[in-house]
C-alpha cells in the first residue's frame, strides 16, 4: 500500500492515467508542493512518470479493489486523466466513485464522454483541448493578451483599453463590461477607484460575457 498522507498541509492528489494530460498535471502539482500518486496500467508510462511525480505505480485502474489497496479510498481528490479510451475512463471513474472519494475530477475528450461522466457522478469534468482551443481562438481573433472563460456568460480578459476609451472613467465602460483591475505603466494590477480615468499605457482586466469582451476588444 502506498501511504498517501504526509506532513504537508495540502492534501495529496491521486492521478489515474499518466498520459500527456495526467503527467503534465502531476508535474505542475508537485512543483506547487502537492504530493501526487500516479497510477497507470502501462509499465513504461509509469517508469517515465516516476522521475517527475512523488509516487508512480502500475495497477489496473478499473479495479476498485486494486485502487483500495493503494489507499485511493483515503484520498480527498482524484483525477481521471484518461481521455482517448472512453471505456477505461468511465470504468476507472466508476471504481473511484465506488470507493467514496468525495472530489473526483475527470478529463473528457468529447461532449458524449463529458455527459456520461457527469451522469455517473463525477464531480468535475474538464475539457482541456476544447477550453484551450477557445482561449487561443479569442487571443488570435481579437486584441486580447490573455483570456479565461468560466462559461459563456462570464469571462475575464487582459488587454490594453481601446483608444476611444482613454480618458474615460472605469465605471463608464460599454454595457456589459466591468473593469476589475488596472495596471498602470511599470506598475502592478490593482482594483481601481470607479472614478479612475484610463490612460495610455494602462492594461486592464475586464469581466463580462464572452460576446461582450470580444466586442470590447474590437472597439476602435
C-alpha positions in Angstrom: 0.0 0.0 0.0 1.2 3.5 -0.9 1.0 5.9 2.0 -0.7 9.0 0.6 -0.8 11.3 3.5 2.3 13.2 4.6 3.1 16.0 7.0 2.3 18.6 4.3 -0.8 20.8 4.9 -2.1 20.4 1.3 -3.8 17.0 0.8 -2.2 14.8 -1.8 -3.8 14.1 -5.2 -4.2 10.8 -7.0 -4.0 10.9 -10.8 -5.2 7.9 -12.7 -3.8 7.8 -16.2 -0.4 9.3 -16.8 -0.6 10.3 -20.4 0.3 13.8 -21.5 -2.5 15.4 -19.6 -2.1 13.4 -16.4 1.7 13.7 -16.3 1.7 17.4 -17.0 -0.9 17.9 -14.3 1.2 15.8 -11.8 4.4 17.7 -12.7 2.7 21.0 -12.0 1.1 19.9 -8.8 4.5 18.6 -7.5 6.1 21.9 -8.5 3.4 23.6 -6.4 4.3 21.4 -3.4 1.5 18.9 -3.6 2.2 15.2 -3.1 1.0 13.1 -6.1 0.3 9.4 -6.5 0.1 8.5 -10.2 -1.4 5.2 -11.4 -1.4 3.7 -14.9 -1.7 0.3 -16.4 1.4 0.7 -18.7 4.8 0.0 -17.1 6.8 2.2 -19.5 4.5 5.1 -18.8 4.9 4.6 -15.0 8.7 4.4 -15.3 8.7 7.7 -17.2 6.5 9.3 -14.6 8.5 8.1 -11.6 11.1 10.7 -12.0 8.5 13.5 -12.2 5.9 12.9 -9.5 6.0 11.7 -5.9 4.8 8.1 -6.4 4.1 6.3 -9.6 2.7 2.7 -9.7 1.4 0.1 -12.2 -2.1 -1.0 -11.4 -5.4 -1.9 -13.1 -7.2 1.4 -12.7 -10.7 0.0 -13.4 -10.5 -2.4 -10.4 -11.7 -0.7 -7.2 -10.1 -3.3 -5.0 -6.7 -2.7 -6.6 -7.2 1.1 -6.1 -8.2 0.5 -2.5 -5.0 -1.5 -1.8 -3.1 1.6 -3.0 -5.0 3.8 -0.5 -7.1 5.7 -3.1 -10.1 5.5 -0.8 -8.3 7.7 1.6 -7.7 10.4 -1.0 -9.6 13.7 -0.9 -9.0 14.4 -4.6 -8.7 12.0 -7.5 -8.2 13.0 -11.2 -9.1 10.6 -14.0 -6.7 11.7 -16.7 -7.7 9.0 -19.2 -9.3 10.7 -22.3 -8.9 8.7 -25.5 -10.1 5.4 -24.1 -13.6 6.2 -23.0 -14.4 2.8 -21.6 -11.3 2.8 -19.4 -12.1 6.4 -18.3 -15.7 5.5 -17.3 -14.8 2.3 -15.6 -11.9 4.0 -13.7 -14.2 6.8 -12.6 -16.9 4.3 -11.5 -14.3 2.4 -9.5 -13.1 5.6 -7.7 -16.7 6.7 -7.0 -17.4 3.3 -5.5 -14.6 3.9 -3.0 -16.5 7.0 -1.8 -14.0 9.6 -2.9 -15.7 13.0 -2.5 -13.9 15.1 -5.0 -13.4 13.4 -8.4 -12.2 15.2 -11.5 -12.1 13.6 -15.0 -10.9 14.6 -18.4 -13.3 14.2 -21.3 -12.5 14.2 -25.0 -15.9 15.0 -26.3 -19.4 16.0 -25.3 -20.7 12.4 -25.0 -17.8 11.5 -22.8 -18.4 14.5 -20.6 -22.2 13.8 -20.4 -21.7 10.2 -19.2 -19.0 11.2 -16.7 -21.4 13.7 -15.2 -24.3 11.1 -15.2 -22.3 8.5 -13.3 -21.5 11.1 -10.6 -18.1 12.7 -11.4 -18.0 16.0 -9.6 -15.8 18.0 -12.1 -15.5 17.3 -15.8 -12.8 19.1 -17.7 -12.3 19.5 -21.5 -8.7 20.8 -21.8 -8.4 20.6 -25.6 -11.7 22.4 -26.1 -11.0 25.0 -23.4 -7.5 25.7 -24.7 -8.9 26.0 -28.3 -11.4 28.5 -27.2 -8.8 30.6 -25.4 -6.4 30.6 -28.3 -9.2 31.5 -30.7 -10.1 34.6 -28.6 -6.4 35.6 -28.4 -5.9 35.2 -32.2 -9.2 36.8 -33.2 -9.0 39.9 -31.0 -6.6 42.3 -29.2 -6.5 40.3 -26.0 -3.3 39.5 -24.2 -5.0 36.8 -22.1 -8.4 35.3 -21.8 -10.2 32.9 -19.3 -13.7 31.7 -19.9 -15.6 30.3 -16.9 -18.7 29.8 -19.0 -20.2 31.7 -22.0 -21.9 34.1 -19.5 -18.7 35.1 -17.7 -15.1 35.5 -18.8 -12.1 37.6 -17.9 -9.8 39.3 -20.5 -6.5 41.2 -20.2 -6.0 43.8 -22.8 -4.9 47.4 -23.4 -8.1 49.6 -23.3 -9.3 50.7 -26.7 -8.0 54.1 -27.8 -11.5 55.6 -27.8 -11.9 54.9 -24.1 -8.7 56.6 -23.0 -9.7 59.3 -20.6 -13.0 57.7 -19.6 -13.8 56.5 -16.1 -13.6 52.8 -15.5 -17.2 53.0 -14.3 -18.2 54.3 -17.6 -17.5 51.4 -19.9 -19.7 49.9 -22.6 -22.7 47.9 -21.4 -21.9 44.5 -20.0 -18.2 45.3 -19.3 -16.8 45.7 -15.8 -13.1 46.7 -15.2 -12.0 44.7 -12.2 -8.3 45.6 -12.3 -5.9 48.2 -13.9 -2.2 48.1 -14.2 -0.5 51.4 -14.9 2.7 51.5 -16.9 5.5 49.9 -14.9 3.0 49.2 -12.1 1.0 46.3 -10.7 -2.6 45.2 -11.2 -4.9 46.8 -8.6 -8.6 47.3 -8.1 -9.3 50.8 -9.5 -11.4 53.5 -7.9 -14.6 53.9 -10.0 -13.6 57.4 -10.9 -10.1 56.4 -12.3 -9.5 57.7 -15.8 -8.0 55.2 -18.2 -4.6 56.3 -19.5 -2.4 55.4 -22.5 -0.1 52.6 -21.4 -2.6 51.0 -19.0 -3.6 47.3 -19.0 -7.0 46.3 -17.8 -8.6 43.1 -16.7 -12.2 43.3 -17.9 -15.1 41.0 -17.0 -18.2 40.2 -19.0 -19.8 37.7 -21.3 -17.6 36.2 -24.0 -19.5 38.1 -26.6 -19.2 41.4 -24.7 -15.5 41.0 -24.3 -15.0 40.2 -27.9 -16.9 43.4 -28.9 -15.0 45.4 -26.3 -11.6 44.3 -27.7 -12.7 45.4 -31.1 -13.7 49.0 -30.1 -11.5 51.4 -32.1 
